[in-house]
């Protein structure tokens, strides 16, 4: 390791590596500092399924991102369009119009160009046939505005970014923990680091922090998200403890965004404390729109069909955490089990099956069976069977007369065998973080840019509130990582 670089990047996930590539593209000498060992490197990006949301106006745009799309794939698939207006509508709707309009505009308007740029850096993208499309009359149709994923999922994304960085001369230092920022005359000029038991300094003309949120820190989760959040499972890396945020706040950076909010989902009840790279995103359970969810009291507590799961799954984890015992069961019958995503078929799953509802509720561990049976029977009696079921659209096939309705995709639970899956809350990333400007430069408490300090990824506050559209986390990291790295390189060169 040299003592000095043009740009020092803290973190080694999607946002960090996009920042490194953008800085290198402008001629900067770049170092990446990753606190994890190489076998666990990549932050939360490595644990994602790899879905990325971006604006596209038809197949010609998609071919720029996926030039190896075959003619058969194009002929047999309805990819639709996802316009800027669609993306804006989704962002404003799911964040209850709280998203910072300037950051949101940057995210939306830069999303397509960033995808094309990532492709130019050697990343490969493919359609998400297995999770975002259903086959109707022999033709795949995508839904929810999300059509593309990184080849190989999160693992493939991080591997491709790592290879691209190394190929371009970016130096990556593993097991190198950033513990503080160095300032001279108000400007950030380097990072204090710890390697093993040894501490030292590495100088940088500019620093980009992209080391994730505080989701892996149970003390911070309880402090900011609220009581009970120390009990949540962590979907991803054990290394996202808020260290980068703490370093920046320590020199006067302005906190910003939804500090009591996070991305949290339905997650395998018996999953380990942190994510397991061997399983990846397989502990998630996201096919709930086609079934019913009951808690330990045997009652439903969310509208499973309120919207496409892309727009509800990131907020329903909080609802599960609020239930007695912090768990629930998802219930399906045989009519829809063929629609369940691959994550329901992994070995590490808590599942029961039965040939009657009476038998099923008796197998739901820690659930009141009489109350659960009553809930399922009342649900069956309320389903509007006159409306046809269609998984590709919000079909309006709902319930009538229930205090808590199911708005879409309501099917009778009447065809055995029945299946149920135990879930708890899995926290993905936190929404609160640092305030940045249009150049991803960190802002201080006096609302002035901090010279030499930039940020990207989960620790940028102000983008997501309460909820988020699926796939927008990775594109946010890529967009603001690219901006931060480019701006840091310009600053390092004296611009």
C-alpha positions as CSV (number, residue, x, y, z in Angstrom):
1,X,0.0,0.0,0.0
2,X,1.2,3.4,-0.9
3,X,0.9,6.3,1.5
4,X,-1.0,8.5,-0.8
5,X,-3.6,8.3,-3.6
6,X,-5.7,10.7,-5.6
7,X,-9.0,9.2,-4.4
8,X,-9.6,6.8,-1.5
9,X,-12.8,4.9,-1.5
10,X,-14.1,3.4,1.8
11,X,-16.2,0.2,1.0
12,X,-16.1,-2.4,-1.7
13,X,-19.7,-2.9,-2.7
14,X,-21.6,-1.7,-5.8
15,X,-21.6,2.0,-4.9
16,X,-17.9,2.0,-3.9
17,X,-16.7,0.2,-6.9
18,X,-18.7,2.4,-9.3
19,X,-17.1,5.3,-7.5
20,X,-13.6,3.8,-8.0
21,X,-14.2,3.1,-11.7
22,X,-15.5,6.6,-12.3
23,X,-12.5,8.1,-10.5
24,X,-10.1,5.9,-12.4
25,X,-11.8,6.8,-15.7
26,X,-10.8,10.5,-15.0
27,X,-7.2,9.5,-14.5
28,X,-7.1,9.3,-10.7
29,X,-5.0,6.8,-8.8
30,X,-7.5,5.0,-6.6
31,X,-7.4,2.8,-3.5
32,X,-10.4,0.9,-2.1
33,X,-10.4,0.1,1.6
34,X,-12.6,-2.9,2.6
35,X,-12.9,-3.9,6.2
36,X,-14.1,-7.5,5.4
37,X,-11.7,-10.3,4.4
38,X,-11.8,-11.0,0.7
39,X,-14.0,-14.1,1.1
40,X,-16.7,-11.9,2.6
41,X,-16.1,-8.6,0.7
42,X,-18.7,-6.8,-1.4
43,X,-21.0,-5.4,1.3
44,X,-24.8,-5.9,1.0
45,X,-24.4,-5.9,-2.8
46,X,-23.1,-9.4,-2.7
47,X,-26.3,-10.6,-0.9
48,X,-28.8,-9.1,-3.3
49,X,-30.6,-10.9,-6.0
50,X,-29.1,-8.4,-8.4
51,X,-32.3,-6.7,-9.7
52,X,-31.8,-3.2,-11.0
53,X,-34.5,-0.6,-11.7
54,X,-33.9,1.9,-14.4
55,X,-35.6,3.9,-17.1
56,X,-36.0,2.4,-20.6
57,X,-38.3,3.3,-23.4
58,X,-38.5,0.0,-25.3
59,X,-36.4,-2.9,-26.6
60,X,-33.8,-0.7,-28.3
61,X,-32.9,0.8,-24.9
62,X,-32.7,-2.7,-23.4
63,X,-30.5,-3.9,-26.2
64,X,-27.9,-1.3,-25.2
65,X,-27.9,-2.7,-21.7
66,X,-28.2,-6.4,-22.8
67,X,-26.7,-6.6,-26.3
68,X,-26.7,-10.4,-26.2
69,X,-30.5,-10.6,-26.1
70,X,-31.5,-13.3,-28.6
71,X,-34.1,-12.8,-31.3
72,X,-36.2,-15.5,-29.7
73,X,-36.1,-13.8,-26.3
74,X,-37.2,-10.5,-28.0
75,X,-40.0,-12.2,-29.9
76,X,-41.3,-14.2,-27.0
77,X,-41.2,-11.4,-24.3
78,X,-43.3,-8.3,-23.6
79,X,-40.7,-6.1,-21.8
80,X,-43.0,-3.1,-21.9
81,X,-41.6,0.3,-21.1
82,X,-40.5,2.1,-17.9
83,X,-40.5,5.8,-18.5
84,X,-39.1,8.6,-16.3
85,X,-42.6,9.4,-15.3
86,X,-43.2,5.8,-14.2
87,X,-40.0,5.9,-12.1
88,X,-40.9,9.3,-10.6
89,X,-44.4,8.1,-9.8
90,X,-43.2,5.0,-8.1
91,X,-40.6,6.9,-6.0
92,X,-43.0,9.6,-4.9
93,X,-45.8,7.1,-4.2
94,X,-43.9,4.6,-2.1
95,X,-42.0,7.3,-0.1
96,X,-45.2,9.2,0.5
97,X,-43.8,12.2,-1.5
98,X,-40.9,12.5,1.0
99,X,-38.0,11.6,-1.3
100,X,-35.7,14.6,-1.8
101,X,-36.8,15.9,-5.3
102,X,-33.2,16.9,-6.4
103,X,-31.7,13.5,-5.4
104,X,-34.7,11.7,-6.9
105,X,-34.4,13.6,-10.2
106,X,-30.7,12.7,-10.4
107,X,-31.5,9.0,-9.7
108,X,-34.2,8.8,-12.3
109,X,-32.6,10.8,-15.0
110,X,-29.2,9.2,-14.7
111,X,-30.4,5.6,-14.3
112,X,-30.3,4.5,-18.0
113,X,-27.0,6.2,-18.8
114,X,-25.5,4.6,-15.7
115,X,-26.6,1.2,-16.8
116,X,-25.0,1.7,-20.2
117,X,-21.9,2.9,-18.5
118,X,-21.7,-0.2,-16.3
119,X,-22.1,-2.3,-19.3
120,X,-19.1,-0.5,-20.8
121,X,-17.1,-1.5,-17.8
122,X,-17.6,-5.2,-18.4
123,X,-20.8,-5.9,-16.4
124,X,-23.4,-8.2,-18.0
125,X,-27.1,-8.0,-17.4
126,X,-29.9,-10.4,-18.2
127,X,-33.8,-10.4,-18.0
128,X,-35.3,-11.5,-14.7
129,X,-37.5,-14.2,-16.2
130,X,-37.6,-16.3,-13.0
131,X,-38.8,-13.6,-10.6
132,X,-40.5,-10.8,-12.6
133,X,-42.3,-12.4,-15.5
134,X,-45.2,-14.9,-16.0
135,X,-45.9,-16.7,-19.2
136,X,-49.3,-15.9,-20.7
137,X,-50.4,-17.6,-23.9
138,X,-46.8,-18.7,-24.6
139,X,-45.3,-15.2,-24.1
140,X,-43.5,-13.8,-21.1
141,X,-44.8,-10.6,-19.7
142,X,-42.9,-8.5,-17.2
143,X,-44.7,-6.6,-14.4
144,X,-43.8,-3.9,-11.9
145,X,-41.3,-2.0,-14.1
146,X,-38.4,-4.3,-13.1
147,X,-36.9,-6.4,-15.9
148,X,-33.2,-6.6,-15.6
149,X,-30.7,-8.2,-13.1
150,X,-26.9,-8.5,-13.0
151,X,-25.7,-11.8,-14.4
152,X,-25.0,-14.1,-11.5
153,X,-27.1,-12.0,-9.1
154,X,-25.3,-10.1,-6.3
155,X,-22.3,-12.5,-6.4
156,X,-21.9,-11.9,-10.1
157,X,-22.3,-8.2,-9.8
158,X,-19.5,-7.9,-7.2
159,X,-17.3,-10.3,-9.0
160,X,-17.6,-8.3,-12.3
161,X,-17.1,-5.0,-10.5
162,X,-14.0,-6.3,-8.7
163,X,-12.5,-7.7,-11.9
164,X,-13.2,-4.4,-13.7
165,X,-11.5,-2.4,-10.9
166,X,-8.4,-4.7,-10.8
167,X,-8.1,-4.7,-14.6
168,X,-8.0,-0.9,-14.5
169,X,-5.4,-0.6,-11.8
170,X,-7.6,0.2,-8.8
171,X,-5.9,-1.2,-5.7
172,X,-8.2,-3.1,-3.3
173,X,-7.1,-3.6,0.3
174,X,-9.0,-6.2,2.3
175,X,-9.2,-6.4,6.1
176,X,-8.4,-2.7,6.2
177,X,-10.9,-0.9,8.5
178,X,-11.4,2.9,8.1
179,X,-11.6,4.3,11.6
180,X,-11.5,8.1,11.1
181,X,-11.2,10.9,8.6
182,X,-8.1,13.2,8.4
183,X,-8.8,16.9,8.0
184,X,-6.5,19.8,7.3
185,X,-7.9,23.3,7.2
186,X,-11.4,21.9,7.0
187,X,-10.7,19.7,4.0
188,X,-10.7,15.9,4.2
189,X,-7.2,14.7,3.2
190,X,-7.1,11.0,4.1
191,X,-8.3,8.2,6.3
192,X,-7.0,6.6,9.5
193,X,-7.0,2.9,9.1
194,X,-6.6,-0.3,11.2
195,X,-5.1,-3.5,9.8
196,X,-5.0,-6.2,12.4
197,X,-3.7,-4.4,15.5
198,X,-1.8,-1.9,13.5
199,X,-3.1,1.6,12.9
200,X,-1.8,4.0,10.3
201,X,-2.9,6.7,7.8
202,X,-3.5,6.7,4.1
203,X,-3.7,10.1,2.4
204,X,-6.1,11.0,-0.4
205,X,-6.8,14.2,-2.2
206,X,-10.4,13.2,-2.0
207,X,-12.3,10.5,-0.1
208,X,-15.5,8.7,-1.0
209,X,-17.4,7.0,1.8
210,X,-19.5,4.1,0.5
211,X,-19.5,1.7,3.4
212,X,-23.2,1.0,3.9
213,X,-25.8,1.8,6.5
214,X,-26.0,0.7,10.1
215,X,-28.3,-2.3,9.7
216,X,-25.7,-4.7,11.2
217,X,-25.4,-2.7,14.4
218,X,-28.1,-3.8,16.8
219,X,-27.4,-0.9,19.2
220,X,-27.9,1.7,16.4
221,X,-30.9,-0.2,15.1
222,X,-32.6,0.0,18.5
223,X,-31.5,3.6,19.0
224,X,-32.8,4.9,15.6
225,X,-35.4,2.4,14.3
226,X,-36.9,1.7,17.7
227,X,-37.4,-1.0,20.4
228,X,-37.4,-4.5,19.1
229,X,-35.2,-3.9,16.1
230,X,-32.3,-5.6,17.8
231,X,-34.3,-8.8,17.3
232,X,-34.4,-8.5,13.5
233,X,-32.3,-10.8,11.3
234,X,-29.7,-9.1,9.1
235,X,-30.2,-10.1,5.4
236,X,-26.7,-9.2,4.4
237,X,-23.2,-8.5,5.5
238,X,-22.1,-8.3,9.2
239,X,-19.8,-5.4,8.4
240,X,-22.3,-2.6,7.8
241,X,-22.3,-1.1,11.3
242,X,-22.5,2.6,10.4
243,X,-18.8,3.2,10.7
244,X,-18.7,5.5,7.6
245,X,-21.6,7.5,8.8
246,X,-20.0,7.8,12.3
247,X,-16.7,9.1,10.8
248,X,-18.5,11.7,8.8
249,X,-20.8,12.9,11.6
250,X,-17.7,13.1,13.7
251,X,-16.3,15.9,11.6
252,X,-19.6,17.8,11.4
253,X,-21.4,16.2,8.5
254,X,-25.2,16.8,8.4
255,X,-27.4,13.8,9.1
256,X,-30.3,13.5,6.7
257,X,-33.3,11.3,5.7
258,X,-35.5,8.7,7.3
259,X,-33.3,7.6,10.3
260,X,-36.2,5.6,11.8
261,X,-36.8,3.8,8.5
262,X,-35.3,0.9,6.7
263,X,-35.8,-1.7,4.0
264,X,-37.0,-4.8,5.8
265,X,-38.7,-7.9,4.4
266,X,-40.2,-11.3,5.1
267,X,-37.3,-13.6,5.8
268,X,-36.9,-17.2,6.8
269,X,-37.7,-17.5,10.5
270,X,-34.8,-19.7,11.4
271,X,-32.2,-18.0,9.2
272,X,-28.8,-17.1,10.9
273,X,-28.2,-13.7,12.5
274,X,-26.4,-12.4,9.4
275,X,-26.6,-13.3,5.7
276,X,-25.2,-16.6,4.5
277,X,-23.3,-16.2,1.2
278,X,-24.0,-19.9,0.4
279,X,-27.7,-19.1,0.4
280,X,-27.6,-15.5,-0.7
281,X,-31.0,-13.9,-1.1
282,X,-32.7,-17.3,-0.8
283,X,-34.0,-16.7,2.7
284,X,-36.5,-14.1,1.4
285,X,-40.1,-15.1,0.9
286,X,-41.7,-12.7,-1.6
287,X,-44.6,-14.7,-3.2
288,X,-47.1,-13.6,-0.4
289,X,-49.4,-11.8,-2.9
290,X,-50.7,-15.2,-4.0
291,X,-51.4,-16.4,-0.4
292,X,-52.4,-15.3,3.1
293,X,-50.2,-14.3,6.0
294,X,-51.2,-15.1,9.6
295,X,-49.5,-14.2,12.9
296,X,-49.2,-16.1,16.2
297,X,-52.7,-15.1,17.2
298,X,-53.9,-16.6,13.9
299,X,-54.9,-13.3,12.4
300,X,-54.0,-11.5,9.2
301,X,-52.3,-8.2,9.6
302,X,-51.4,-6.9,6.1
303,X,-53.2,-6.6,2.8
304,X,-51.1,-9.2,0.9
305,X,-52.4,-8.0,-2.4
306,X,-52.2,-4.2,-1.9
307,X,-49.8,-3.8,-4.8
308,X,-47.1,-5.7,-6.7
309,X,-44.7,-7.2,-4.2
310,X,-42.0,-4.8,-5.7
311,X,-43.8,-2.0,-3.9
312,X,-44.7,-3.7,-0.6
313,X,-42.1,-6.2,0.4
314,X,-39.6,-3.6,1.7
315,X,-42.1,-2.3,4.3
316,X,-43.8,-5.6,5.3
317,X,-40.7,-6.7,7.3
318,X,-41.5,-4.0,9.8
319,X,-45.1,-5.3,10.1
320,X,-43.8,-8.8,10.8
321,X,-41.5,-7.5,13.5
322,X,-44.5,-5.8,15.2
323,X,-46.4,-9.1,15.5
324,X,-46.4,-11.3,18.7
325,X,-43.1,-13.2,18.7
326,X,-41.8,-11.3,15.7
327,X,-42.9,-14.0,13.2
328,X,-45.7,-15.1,10.9
329,X,-46.7,-17.9,8.4
330,X,-47.4,-17.6,4.7
331,X,-50.2,-20.0,3.6
332,X,-50.7,-21.2,0.0
333,X,-52.8,-23.9,-1.7
334,X,-51.9,-26.1,-4.7
335,X,-53.4,-23.8,-7.3
336,X,-50.6,-21.2,-6.8
337,X,-47.6,-23.2,-5.7
338,X,-46.2,-23.3,-9.2
339,X,-46.0,-19.5,-9.1
340,X,-43.9,-19.4,-5.9
341,X,-40.4,-18.1,-6.5
342,X,-37.3,-20.4,-6.3
343,X,-36.5,-19.2,-2.8
344,X,-39.4,-21.4,-1.5
345,X,-37.6,-24.5,-2.8
346,X,-34.3,-24.2,-0.9
347,X,-33.3,-26.7,1.7
348,X,-33.0,-24.2,4.5
349,X,-36.7,-23.5,4.8
350,X,-39.2,-23.8,7.7
351,X,-42.2,-25.4,5.9
352,X,-45.3,-27.5,6.7
353,X,-47.7,-29.2,4.4
354,X,-51.2,-30.7,5.0
355,X,-54.2,-32.1,3.1
356,X,-56.7,-29.9,4.9
357,X,-56.8,-26.5,6.5
358,X,-57.7,-28.1,9.8
359,X,-54.6,-30.2,9.7
360,X,-52.5,-27.3,8.5
361,X,-53.3,-24.9,11.3
362,X,-52.4,-27.6,13.8
363,X,-48.9,-27.7,12.3
364,X,-48.2,-24.0,12.4
365,X,-45.7,-23.7,15.3
366,X,-46.6,-21.1,17.9
367,X,-49.9,-20.2,16.2
368,X,-53.4,-20.3,17.8
369,X,-54.9,-23.1,15.6
370,X,-58.6,-22.3,16.3
371,X,-58.1,-18.6,15.5
372,X,-56.1,-19.3,12.4
373,X,-58.7,-21.7,11.0
374,X,-61.4,-19.1,11.7
375,X,-59.3,-16.5,9.8
376,X,-58.7,-18.7,6.8
377,X,-62.4,-19.8,6.6
378,X,-63.6,-16.2,6.8
379,X,-61.1,-15.2,4.1
380,X,-62.4,-18.0,1.8
381,X,-66.0,-16.9,2.3
382,X,-65.0,-13.3,1.3
383,X,-63.1,-14.0,-1.9
384,X,-64.8,-12.5,-5.0
385,X,-64.5,-15.4,-7.4
386,X,-66.3,-13.6,-10.2
387,X,-63.2,-11.6,-11.1
388,X,-60.5,-13.7,-13.0
389,X,-57.1,-14.2,-11.5
390,X,-54.2,-12.6,-13.4
391,X,-50.7,-12.5,-11.8
392,X,-49.3,-10.0,-14.3
393,X,-51.7,-7.1,-13.4
394,X,-53.4,-5.7,-10.3
395,X,-56.4,-7.9,-11.2
396,X,-58.9,-6.5,-8.7
397,X,-59.7,-10.0,-7.5
398,X,-60.2,-9.1,-3.9
399,X,-62.3,-9.9,-0.8
400,X,-65.6,-8.4,0.4
401,X,-66.7,-7.7,3.9
402,X,-63.4,-8.3,5.8
403,X,-62.1,-5.7,8.2
404,X,-58.7,-6.1,6.5
405,X,-59.2,-6.7,2.8
406,X,-57.0,-8.4,0.3
407,X,-57.2,-6.1,-2.7
408,X,-55.7,-8.3,-5.5
409,X,-54.9,-11.9,-6.3
410,X,-57.3,-13.3,-3.8
411,X,-57.7,-17.0,-4.4
412,X,-59.7,-19.5,-2.4
413,X,-57.7,-21.8,-0.2
414,X,-59.5,-24.9,-1.3
415,X,-57.0,-27.1,-3.2
416,X,-54.7,-29.4,-1.2
417,X,-51.9,-30.0,-0.5
418,X,-51.6,-26.8,1.4
419,X,-48.2,-25.3,2.2
420,X,-47.1,-22.8,4.9
421,X,-43.7,-21.1,5.4
422,X,-42.5,-19.5,8.7
423,X,-41.0,-16.0,8.3
424,X,-39.6,-13.2,10.5
425,X,-38.2,-9.7,9.8
426,X,-35.0,-9.5,7.7
427,X,-33.5,-6.0,7.7
428,X,-31.7,-5.1,4.4
429,X,-30.5,-1.5,4.8
430,X,-31.3,1.6,6.7
431,X,-32.6,4.8,5.1
432,X,-31.0,7.5,7.3
433,X,-27.6,8.8,6.5
434,X,-25.5,11.8,5.3
435,X,-26.7,14.8,3.4
436,X,-25.1,15.3,-0.1
437,X,-25.4,17.7,-2.9
438,X,-25.8,17.2,-6.7
439,X,-22.1,16.1,-6.9
440,X,-22.5,13.6,-4.0
441,X,-20.4,15.9,-1.9
442,X,-21.1,15.6,1.8
443,X,-22.7,18.7,3.4
444,X,-21.9,19.9,6.9
445,X,-24.2,21.1,9.6
446,X,-23.9,24.7,8.3
447,X,-25.1,23.5,4.9
448,X,-21.7,23.9,3.3
449,X,-19.9,21.2,1.2
450,X,-17.1,19.5,3.1
451,X,-14.0,19.8,0.8
452,X,-12.7,16.5,-0.3
453,X,-15.5,14.3,1.1
454,X,-18.1,12.5,-1.0
455,X,-20.6,9.7,-0.3
456,X,-22.7,7.1,-2.2
457,X,-24.8,4.0,-1.5
458,X,-26.8,3.1,1.5
459,X,-25.4,5.9,3.7
460,X,-26.8,8.7,1.5
461,X,-29.9,10.0,3.3
462,X,-33.0,11.6,1.8
463,X,-33.7,9.2,-1.1
464,X,-35.9,6.5,0.5
465,X,-38.6,7.0,3.2
466,X,-40.8,4.3,4.7
467,X,-40.4,2.0,1.7
468,X,-38.7,1.7,-1.7
469,X,-39.4,0.3,-5.2
470,X,-37.7,-3.0,-5.7
471,X,-34.3,-2.7,-7.5
472,X,-33.8,0.9,-6.8
473,X,-31.2,0.4,-4.1
474,X,-28.6,-1.0,-6.6
475,X,-29.2,1.7,-9.2
476,X,-29.0,4.4,-6.5
477,X,-25.6,3.1,-5.4
478,X,-24.4,3.0,-9.0
479,X,-25.7,6.4,-10.0
480,X,-24.4,8.2,-7.0
481,X,-21.2,6.1,-6.9
482,X,-20.4,7.2,-10.4
483,X,-21.2,10.8,-9.6
484,X,-19.1,10.7,-6.4
485,X,-16.1,9.1,-8.0
486,X,-16.1,11.5,-10.9
487,X,-16.4,14.5,-8.7
488,X,-13.8,13.3,-6.3
489,X,-11.3,12.7,-9.2
490,X,-12.0,16.2,-10.5
491,X,-11.4,17.7,-7.0
492,X,-8.2,15.7,-6.6
493,X,-7.0,17.1,-9.9
494,X,-7.6,20.6,-8.6
495,X,-10.9,21.1,-10.3
